[in-house]
Amino acid sequence: MPGGESYADVAKRAADWFEGLTGPTIAVSHGGFSRILRGLYYGLGWQQMSGLDEPYGTVFKFYADQIIRIGPPPSGKLR
């Protein structure tokens, strides 16, 4: 979209937000932001980040040096 954020803009916003956290945090975002944030956390390049999935209804717990994936339910349906 003309005038919209570039991938680099979103990555900078994600990194700034993450670095500003001072304690346990719960955040809700769309899949694209989650993919970029997970990629930054692992130190991935743009190509590798773009290959990460964007699962619906999934929670990611960032803890120590790992990301723990929680959900969605096995049926794929949220209740």
Backbone bond lengths (Angstrom), bond angles and torsions (degrees), N, CA, C in turn:
res aa  C-N    CA-C-N  psi(-1)  N-CA   C-N-CA  omega(-1)  CA-C   N-CA-C  phi
1 M - - - 1.441 - - 1.529 107.80 -
2 P 1.305 118.71 126.32 1.463 121.54 178.59 1.528 111.29 -57.15
3 G 1.318 115.94 132.28 1.458 120.75 178.74 1.517 114.01 81.84
4 G 1.342 117.87 -2.49 1.464 121.29 179.74 1.520 111.38 -82.64
5 E 1.318 116.46 176.85 1.459 121.08 179.34 1.521 110.81 -71.42
6 S 1.306 115.74 140.70 1.459 120.32 173.03 1.528 108.59 -85.25
7 Y 1.305 116.31 169.45 1.456 121.53 177.20 1.527 109.56 -57.65
8 A 1.327 116.73 -42.65 1.470 121.29 179.15 1.527 111.21 -64.33
9 D 1.333 117.58 -37.53 1.474 121.12 177.81 1.524 110.53 -62.29
10 V 1.327 116.26 -45.50 1.462 120.39 -179.20 1.526 109.87 -66.45
11 A 1.331 117.27 -40.09 1.462 120.78 178.75 1.527 110.92 -62.17
12 K 1.321 117.42 -40.13 1.463 120.59 178.74 1.522 109.86 -65.97
13 R 1.328 116.53 -42.70 1.462 120.78 179.03 1.533 110.46 -62.97
14 A 1.329 117.08 -41.51 1.466 121.62 179.14 1.530 110.63 -64.58
15 A 1.327 116.58 -45.60 1.463 120.63 -179.47 1.523 110.81 -64.14
16 D 1.312 117.56 -43.97 1.473 120.99 179.14 1.519 110.89 -61.25
17 W 1.337 116.21 -43.54 1.455 120.36 179.80 1.524 110.27 -63.21
18 F 1.334 116.87 -48.50 1.460 121.50 -176.81 1.524 111.51 -63.08
19 E 1.318 117.00 -42.85 1.463 121.34 -179.38 1.526 111.82 -67.75
20 G 1.317 117.29 -22.73 1.460 121.30 179.62 1.522 114.74 -83.89
21 L 1.330 117.29 -6.12 1.466 119.75 -179.88 1.522 110.37 -67.39
22 T 1.317 116.35 140.20 1.461 120.35 -178.77 1.521 112.95 -119.14
23 G 1.315 117.23 0.60 1.456 120.46 -179.93 1.505 110.48 -173.01
24 P 1.337 116.55 -176.04 1.466 119.87 178.61 1.528 110.74 -52.73
25 T 1.317 115.75 136.55 1.461 121.38 -174.33 1.521 110.04 -141.44
26 I 1.317 116.38 140.94 1.461 121.66 170.11 1.519 106.27 -111.70
27 A 1.316 115.95 127.07 1.464 120.83 -179.33 1.527 109.04 -133.26
28 V 1.313 115.96 146.31 1.462 122.35 177.69 1.523 107.05 -118.73
29 S 1.326 115.95 132.95 1.474 119.17 -179.58 1.519 109.60 -147.44
30 H 1.319 115.14 174.61 1.456 120.21 174.24 1.525 108.68 -83.71
31 G 1.314 116.07 166.00 1.458 121.45 -174.99 1.513 115.09 -59.57
32 G 1.334 117.17 -37.79 1.463 120.14 -179.11 1.517 112.27 -62.51
33 F 1.321 116.38 -43.43 1.461 120.61 178.71 1.522 110.13 -65.60
34 S 1.332 116.66 -40.48 1.462 121.58 177.97 1.526 110.79 -61.21
35 R 1.315 116.53 -43.19 1.463 120.97 -179.89 1.527 110.27 -62.21
36 I 1.308 117.68 -44.70 1.466 121.43 179.74 1.524 110.25 -65.88
37 L 1.322 117.47 -43.65 1.462 120.91 -179.38 1.532 110.89 -62.78
38 R 1.329 117.04 -43.40 1.466 119.98 177.42 1.519 111.35 -63.88
39 G 1.318 116.72 -39.55 1.464 120.10 178.06 1.518 112.36 -64.22
40 L 1.321 116.93 -42.42 1.462 120.52 177.62 1.524 110.89 -63.64
41 Y 1.322 116.39 -41.25 1.461 121.97 -179.48 1.530 111.24 -58.52
42 Y 1.336 116.14 -39.32 1.458 121.46 -179.91 1.528 113.18 -90.56
43 G 1.335 117.12 -1.71 1.464 120.05 179.01 1.520 113.53 72.39
44 L 1.326 117.18 31.52 1.462 121.65 -179.28 1.521 111.23 -80.37
45 G 1.313 116.13 156.34 1.454 122.18 173.29 1.519 110.14 -83.17
46 W 1.345 116.02 173.44 1.472 121.04 -176.90 1.521 113.02 -58.21
47 Q 1.337 116.33 -42.43 1.471 119.69 -178.28 1.523 110.64 -63.90
48 Q 1.335 116.27 -42.92 1.464 119.86 179.88 1.529 111.09 -67.41
49 M 1.332 117.07 -40.00 1.466 120.53 178.26 1.515 110.93 -60.01
50 S 1.319 116.26 -43.50 1.461 119.46 -176.48 1.522 111.52 -67.07
51 G 1.326 117.69 -16.80 1.454 121.51 177.89 1.527 113.76 -87.23
52 L 1.335 117.54 -8.72 1.458 119.89 178.27 1.532 109.86 -71.75
53 D 1.313 115.85 149.09 1.461 119.32 -179.65 1.525 111.13 -77.63
54 E 1.329 114.65 166.00 1.464 122.80 178.02 1.529 107.46 -127.74
55 P 1.334 117.09 71.04 1.463 119.20 -174.69 1.521 113.32 -70.55
56 Y 1.304 115.34 142.16 1.468 122.40 178.42 1.518 109.21 -83.01
57 G 1.314 117.45 137.47 1.456 121.85 175.00 1.509 114.53 71.05
58 T 1.316 117.70 28.79 1.452 121.79 -177.01 1.526 110.47 -115.26
59 V 1.317 115.32 141.45 1.463 122.28 177.05 1.520 107.63 -107.25
60 F 1.319 116.10 137.34 1.459 121.41 174.92 1.516 108.15 -116.45
61 K 1.323 115.62 126.27 1.467 121.18 177.57 1.527 107.46 -104.28
62 F 1.323 115.51 117.39 1.457 122.01 177.40 1.518 106.72 -89.97
63 Y 1.321 117.24 115.66 1.453 120.76 -175.22 1.518 109.95 -143.91
64 A 1.334 115.21 125.24 1.461 121.66 -178.88 1.524 108.81 53.71
65 D 1.334 117.96 -118.00 1.467 119.60 -178.11 1.522 112.35 -110.22
66 Q 1.324 116.52 25.20 1.456 119.48 -178.47 1.531 111.58 -137.56
67 I 1.322 114.43 164.05 1.461 121.46 173.90 1.521 106.40 -120.35
68 I 1.319 115.80 122.03 1.457 121.46 -179.17 1.530 108.03 -99.76
69 R 1.320 115.93 126.90 1.471 121.99 -178.44 1.530 109.10 -94.82
70 I 1.328 116.54 127.83 1.464 122.27 -178.75 1.527 108.53 -125.08
71 G 1.332 117.33 119.26 1.454 121.69 175.76 1.512 112.09 91.19
72 P 1.301 118.07 -177.55 1.466 128.58 -7.30 1.531 110.87 -74.73
73 P 1.335 117.23 176.48 1.452 120.48 178.62 1.528 110.85 -57.06
74 P 1.328 118.71 151.97 1.474 121.35 -178.43 1.521 114.09 -53.62
75 S 1.317 118.29 -31.99 1.457 120.12 -178.53 1.532 111.33 -75.11
76 G 1.324 115.76 -14.28 1.464 119.26 -176.39 1.511 112.85 81.59
77 K 1.336 116.23 -2.19 1.470 120.99 -178.37 1.520 109.81 -103.93
78 L 1.293 115.77 135.11 1.446 120.84 175.19 1.518 108.02 -92.05
79 R 1.318 118.08 136.48 1.461 121.10 -178.48 1.490 110.63 -114.57
